[in-house]
Amino acid sequence: MTKQIIPLLFILSVISCEKEVNSEAKSFENKTENNIVSKTVQDKEILYSKFKPDTISDVKIKGFDIESSFSYGSKKFTVGSYISSTGEITAADTENDYGKRLLVLNEKDKIIFKGRGSGDSFQYWPKFYRNKSNEKVIIVCQMAFEYFYGGEVFLLENNSVKYLGTIDLEPFDEETKMTDILEIYEKNNAIHFKFNSDTLLLQPGSEDIKIKNNGIEYVYEDSKFTLNR
C-alpha cells in the first residue's frame, strides 16, 4: 500500500507545481501587457485643438472696462482693464501691475482668478485650446503694440485657473502673429508649445533675435515653463 501512495504523491506534487508555474506565467503576462498599455497611453501625444467659446455681453465688473467676454462651462473669461478717469494708475492696478488683463469668473460672477496686467499693450486677444482627452483648456493671450510680441499662457484644469508663463517669440513674418502658428500637445504629463514656422523672432520688440526654428518649443512640466532651443 505504501508503495502505491508514494507514486501518487509524486504525481500530485508535479501537477501542483505545473499549476503554480502556469499561474505565475499568466500573472507575468498580464503585468507585462498592462505595462505596455500604460506606457503606450503615456507616450501618446494628445493634441489640443483651437476652439472659440461662446461670446457673451452680460458681464459687468465695477471699475473694470470690458473689451471681450467668453463663456465656457461654468466659467466666464473677460479681458479688459481697470478704469482710470485721469489716465493715471488706479486701484486695483499698481506701478508694476497695470494694463489689459484676463479675469475669470464663476457661475455667480465672482472673480476667481485675476491675471497680471500686460502693461502698455494695445491689444490682448485670448485664444482657446482644448484637450478633449482630459478636458484641460489652455488660454493664450496674444499681445501687441504696433507689432505682435508674444503672449501669456494660462491653464484651466479641475475648475481652477493658473498662469503658466509668457511665450516671448513671434514668427519672423510681421503680418503673422504667434497664435497663428502655435500648436499645442501633451505628452508624458508635459504640455508642449511648438511653432509652425521656419524662422522665428525671439524677444520681439526688445532684442529681435532672428533664428531658425530647429524644433524650438516651450514646455510646461513640473510647474515650470521653459524655452527649449
C-alpha positions as CSV (number, residue, x, y, z in Angstrom):
1,M,0.0,0.0,0.0
2,T,2.8,2.4,0.9
3,K,4.5,1.7,-2.5
4,Q,1.3,2.8,-4.3
5,I,0.9,6.0,-2.2
6,I,4.4,7.3,-2.9
7,P,4.0,7.5,-6.8
8,L,0.6,9.1,-6.3
9,L,2.0,11.8,-4.1
10,F,4.7,12.4,-6.6
11,I,2.2,12.8,-9.4
12,L,0.1,15.2,-7.3
13,S,3.2,17.3,-6.5
14,V,4.1,17.6,-10.2
15,I,0.6,18.7,-11.1
16,S,0.6,21.3,-8.3
17,C,4.0,22.7,-9.5
18,E,2.7,22.9,-13.0
19,K,-0.3,24.9,-11.8
20,E,1.9,27.3,-9.9
21,V,4.2,27.8,-12.9
22,N,1.3,28.4,-15.2
23,S,-0.3,30.9,-12.7
24,E,3.0,32.8,-12.3
25,A,3.5,32.9,-16.1
26,K,-0.1,34.2,-16.6
27,S,0.4,36.8,-13.9
28,F,3.7,38.0,-15.6
29,E,2.0,38.2,-19.0
30,N,-0.8,40.3,-17.5
31,K,1.6,42.7,-15.8
32,T,3.7,43.0,-19.0
33,E,0.6,43.7,-21.0
34,N,-0.7,46.3,-18.6
35,N,2.7,48.0,-18.5
36,I,2.8,48.1,-22.3
37,V,-0.7,49.6,-22.5
38,S,0.1,52.1,-19.7
39,K,3.3,53.1,-21.5
40,T,1.5,53.4,-24.8
41,V,-1.1,55.7,-23.3
42,Q,1.6,57.8,-21.5
43,D,3.8,58.1,-24.6
44,K,0.9,59.2,-26.9
45,E,0.8,62.8,-28.0
46,I,-2.5,64.3,-27.1
47,L,-3.3,67.3,-29.3
48,Y,-5.0,70.5,-28.2
49,S,-7.4,71.9,-30.8
50,K,-8.2,75.6,-31.1
51,F,-11.8,76.5,-30.4
52,K,-13.9,79.6,-29.9
53,P,-16.1,79.6,-26.8
54,D,-19.5,81.5,-26.7
55,T,-19.2,85.3,-26.8
56,I,-21.2,86.9,-24.1
57,S,-22.2,90.5,-23.2
58,D,-23.9,90.3,-19.9
59,V,-20.7,90.5,-17.7
60,K,-20.4,93.7,-15.6
61,I,-17.5,94.3,-13.2
62,K,-17.4,97.5,-11.2
63,G,-14.5,99.7,-12.2
64,F,-13.4,97.4,-15.0
65,D,-13.6,98.3,-18.7
66,I,-14.5,95.1,-20.5
67,E,-13.3,94.6,-24.1
68,S,-14.4,91.0,-24.6
69,S,-16.0,88.2,-22.7
70,F,-16.5,84.5,-23.3
71,S,-18.3,81.6,-21.6
72,Y,-17.1,78.1,-21.3
73,G,-18.7,75.6,-19.0
74,S,-19.5,77.3,-15.7
75,K,-16.7,79.9,-16.2
76,K,-16.6,83.3,-17.8
77,F,-13.4,84.8,-19.3
78,T,-13.1,88.5,-19.5
79,V,-10.4,90.7,-21.0
80,G,-10.2,94.4,-20.2
81,S,-8.6,96.9,-17.8
82,Y,-9.4,98.9,-14.7
83,I,-10.8,102.3,-15.4
84,S,-8.8,105.5,-14.7
85,S,-10.6,108.8,-15.4
86,T,-7.3,110.7,-15.1
87,G,-5.1,108.4,-17.1
88,E,-3.0,107.6,-14.1
89,I,-2.7,104.2,-12.4
90,T,-5.8,103.4,-10.3
91,A,-6.8,100.5,-8.0
92,A,-6.6,97.6,-8.5
93,D,-3.6,98.4,-10.7
94,T,-0.1,99.1,-9.3
95,E,3.0,100.6,-10.9
96,N,4.2,97.0,-11.6
97,D,0.8,95.5,-12.4
98,Y,-1.4,97.5,-14.8
99,G,-3.0,97.4,-18.2
100,K,-5.1,94.9,-20.0
101,R,-5.6,91.6,-18.2
102,L,-7.6,88.3,-18.0
103,L,-10.2,87.9,-15.3
104,V,-12.1,84.6,-14.8
105,L,-15.4,84.5,-13.1
106,N,-17.5,81.6,-11.7
107,E,-21.2,80.9,-12.2
108,K,-22.0,83.5,-9.5
109,D,-19.9,86.1,-11.4
110,K,-17.4,86.1,-8.6
111,I,-13.8,86.7,-9.7
112,I,-11.8,83.5,-9.1
113,F,-8.7,84.5,-11.0
114,K,-7.1,87.8,-11.9
115,G,-4.2,87.7,-14.4
116,R,-1.3,90.2,-14.2
117,G,-1.7,93.4,-16.2
118,S,0.0,93.4,-19.6
119,G,1.4,96.9,-19.2
120,D,1.2,99.2,-22.1
121,S,0.0,96.6,-24.5
122,F,-2.5,97.9,-27.1
123,Q,-4.1,94.5,-27.7
124,Y,-4.7,91.4,-25.6
125,W,-6.5,88.7,-27.6
126,P,-7.4,85.5,-25.8
127,K,-7.2,82.3,-27.9
128,F,-8.6,79.0,-26.5
129,Y,-7.2,75.4,-27.0
130,R,-8.9,72.3,-25.7
131,N,-7.7,68.8,-24.8
132,K,-10.7,66.5,-25.2
133,S,-8.9,63.6,-23.5
134,N,-8.7,65.2,-20.1
135,E,-10.7,68.4,-20.6
136,K,-7.8,70.8,-19.9
137,V,-8.1,74.2,-21.6
138,I,-5.1,76.4,-22.5
139,I,-5.7,80.2,-22.9
140,V,-3.1,82.1,-24.8
141,C,-3.5,85.9,-24.7
142,Q,-1.7,87.3,-27.8
143,M,-0.2,90.7,-27.0
144,A,0.5,93.6,-29.5
145,F,1.6,97.2,-29.8
146,E,2.0,98.3,-33.4
147,Y,3.6,94.9,-33.7
148,F,3.0,91.4,-32.1
149,Y,5.2,90.5,-29.2
150,G,4.3,87.1,-27.8
151,G,1.6,86.1,-25.4
152,E,0.7,85.0,-21.9
153,V,-0.4,81.4,-21.2
154,F,-3.0,80.2,-18.7
155,L,-4.3,76.7,-17.8
156,L,-7.9,75.8,-16.8
157,E,-7.8,72.4,-15.0
158,N,-10.1,70.9,-12.4
159,N,-12.2,74.2,-12.2
160,S,-9.1,76.3,-11.3
161,V,-7.0,78.7,-13.4
162,K,-3.3,79.4,-13.2
163,Y,-0.8,81.4,-15.1
164,L,1.9,79.2,-16.7
165,G,4.2,81.8,-18.3
166,T,4.9,84.0,-21.2
167,I,5.8,83.0,-24.8
168,D,8.4,85.5,-25.8
169,L,8.6,84.9,-29.6
170,E,6.9,85.6,-32.9
171,P,7.1,84.4,-36.5
172,F,9.6,86.5,-38.5
173,D,6.8,87.4,-40.8
174,E,5.4,90.6,-39.2
175,E,1.9,90.0,-40.8
176,T,1.5,86.7,-38.9
177,K,1.0,86.5,-35.1
178,M,2.3,83.9,-32.8
179,T,-1.1,82.3,-32.1
180,D,-1.5,81.7,-35.9
181,I,1.4,79.3,-35.9
182,L,1.0,77.8,-32.4
183,E,0.5,74.1,-32.0
184,I,-0.1,72.5,-28.5
185,Y,0.2,68.9,-27.5
186,E,0.6,66.9,-24.2
187,K,3.0,64.0,-23.7
188,N,4.2,62.3,-20.5
189,N,2.4,64.9,-18.3
190,A,4.2,67.7,-20.0
191,I,2.5,70.3,-22.2
192,H,4.4,71.4,-25.3
193,F,4.1,74.6,-27.3
194,K,5.6,74.4,-30.8
195,F,5.6,76.7,-33.7
196,N,4.8,76.0,-37.4
197,S,7.3,78.5,-38.9
198,D,10.8,78.0,-40.4
199,T,12.1,81.3,-38.9
200,L,11.3,82.8,-35.5
201,L,11.9,86.1,-33.8
202,L,13.0,85.8,-30.1
203,Q,12.2,88.6,-27.7
204,P,10.3,90.6,-30.3
205,G,10.3,94.4,-29.7
206,S,13.4,94.3,-27.5
207,E,16.2,92.1,-28.8
208,D,14.6,90.9,-32.1
209,I,16.8,87.8,-32.4
210,K,16.2,86.1,-35.7
211,I,16.7,82.3,-35.5
212,K,15.9,79.2,-37.5
213,N,13.2,77.0,-36.0
214,N,15.0,73.8,-35.3
215,G,12.3,72.2,-33.1
216,I,12.1,75.2,-30.7
217,E,9.3,74.8,-28.2
218,Y,8.1,76.0,-24.8
219,V,7.4,73.2,-22.3
220,Y,5.3,73.3,-19.1
221,E,6.4,70.5,-16.8
222,D,6.7,70.1,-13.0
223,S,5.2,73.6,-12.6
224,K,8.0,75.2,-14.8
225,F,7.5,76.9,-18.1
226,T,10.8,76.8,-20.1
227,L,12.0,77.5,-23.6
228,N,13.9,74.6,-25.2
229,R,16.2,75.6,-28.1
